[in-house]
């Protein structure tokens, strides 16, 4: 589940950065959230059922 959320956030960041070229902090916050979610997903592994 966290992997899906991280992927969605990463795609949103790429879309916002490439398509709209907005240099607002919101785009970079999305990237940071995607990276954090991905790291949490890697640390928890497949053992978490939530």
Backbone as CSV, one residue per row, in Angstrom:
resi,resn,N_x,N_y,N_z,CA_x,CA_y,CA_z,C_x,C_y,C_z
1,UNK,0.826,-1.198,0.000,0.000,0.000,0.000,0.870,1.261,0.000
2,UNK,1.908,1.250,0.827,2.788,2.416,0.871,3.533,2.588,-0.446
3,UNK,3.839,1.486,-1.087,4.512,1.558,-2.377,3.648,2.232,-3.436
4,UNK,2.356,1.938,-3.404,1.426,2.553,-4.354,1.326,4.050,-4.092
5,UNK,1.227,4.418,-2.825,1.154,5.839,-2.468,2.433,6.557,-2.891
6,UNK,3.570,5.933,-2.652,4.842,6.544,-3.043,4.918,6.706,-4.555
7,UNK,4.459,5.702,-5.295,4.491,5.788,-6.753,3.583,6.903,-7.264
8,UNK,2.404,7.023,-6.675,1.468,8.074,-7.086,2.062,9.452,-6.798
9,UNK,2.643,9.620,-5.621,3.251,10.907,-5.281,4.417,11.232,-6.200
10,UNK,5.203,10.229,-6.539,6.332,10.450,-7.435,5.859,10.843,-8.835
11,UNK,4.816,10.184,-9.319,4.273,10.528,-10.633,3.693,11.938,-10.612
12,UNK,3.006,12.301,-9.545,2.453,13.652,-9.436,3.569,14.692,-9.445
13,UNK,4.685,14.370,-8.739,5.808,15.295,-8.707,6.406,15.462,-10.097
14,UNK,6.617,14.332,-10.788,7.189,14.411,-12.132,6.273,15.165,-13.085
15,UNK,4.979,14.915,-12.991,4.024,15.605,-13.852,4.026,17.103,-13.577
16,UNK,4.020,17.453,-12.313,4.033,18.866,-11.957,5.328,19.551,-12.347
17,UNK,6.443,18.843,-12.228,7.735,19.444,-12.538,7.949,19.577,-14.034
18,UNK,7.550,18.556,-14.803,7.793,18.552,-16.245,6.707,19.315,-16.998
19,UNK,5.455,19.016,-16.696,4.359,19.589,-17.478,4.112,21.061,-17.144
20,UNK,4.129,21.386,-15.870,3.774,22.742,-15.468,4.984,23.582,-15.105
21,UNK,6.101,22.935,-14.840,7.346,23.594,-14.453,7.099,24.626,-13.351
22,UNK,6.388,24.191,-12.354,6.104,25.039,-11.206,7.238,24.866,-10.209
23,UNK,7.797,25.945,-9.772,8.914,25.851,-8.834,8.457,26.105,-7.402
24,UNK,7.189,25.860,-7.140,6.669,26.051,-5.792,7.157,24.936,-4.878
25,UNK,7.132,25.191,-3.583,7.592,24.207,-2.619,6.707,22.980,-2.559
26,UNK,5.465,23.076,-2.989,4.536,21.949,-2.923,5.029,20.776,-3.744
27,UNK,5.614,21.042,-4.884,6.100,19.977,-5.757,7.215,19.203,-5.059
28,UNK,8.086,19.919,-4.389,9.199,19.263,-3.724,8.748,18.535,-2.456
29,UNK,7.698,19.033,-1.830,7.133,18.324,-0.679,6.568,16.980,-1.129
30,UNK,5.944,16.937,-2.295,5.445,15.672,-2.830,6.584,14.685,-3.049
31,UNK,7.699,15.171,-3.557,8.845,14.291,-3.769,9.364,13.742,-2.455
32,UNK,9.477,14.594,-1.465,9.967,14.148,-0.159,9.015,13.126,0.444
33,UNK,7.716,13.352,0.343,6.740,12.394,0.853,6.838,11.057,0.115
34,UNK,7.048,11.107,-1.193,7.180,9.867,-1.962,8.406,9.082,-1.520
35,UNK,9.504,9.766,-1.297,10.724,9.090,-0.864,10.545,8.499,0.529
36,UNK,9.922,9.246,1.428,9.687,8.745,2.787,8.786,7.517,2.759
37,UNK,7.717,7.564,1.974,6.818,6.424,1.881,7.530,5.206,1.304
38,UNK,8.387,5.416,0.308,9.119,4.314,-0.302,10.087,3.692,0.702
39,UNK,10.778,4.519,1.460,11.714,4.001,2.469,10.965,3.232,3.552
40,UNK,9.835,3.753,3.996,9.029,3.040,4.987,8.563,1.693,4.436
41,UNK,8.199,1.682,3.176,7.770,0.431,2.543,8.907,-0.578,2.516
42,UNK,10.097,-0.125,2.198,11.246,-1.028,2.171,11.593,-1.542,3.569
43,UNK,11.494,-0.677,4.573,11.828,-1.072,5.936,10.817,-2.051,6.514
44,UNK,9.547,-1.861,6.203,8.522,-2.744,6.744,8.481,-4.068,6.017
45,UNK,8.797,-4.065,4.754,8.774,-5.308,3.988,7.366,-5.807,3.764
46,UNK,7.248,-7.079,3.491,5.940,-7.672,3.202,5.263,-8.198,4.462
47,UNK,5.895,-8.067,5.621,5.319,-8.617,6.851,4.123,-7.803,7.354
48,UNK,4.065,-6.521,7.003,2.972,-5.681,7.465,1.724,-5.943,6.620
49,UNK,0.595,-6.168,7.264,-0.637,-6.436,6.542,-1.515,-5.215,6.425
50,UNK,-1.148,-4.138,7.041,-1.978,-2.921,7.017,-1.655,-2.088,5.820
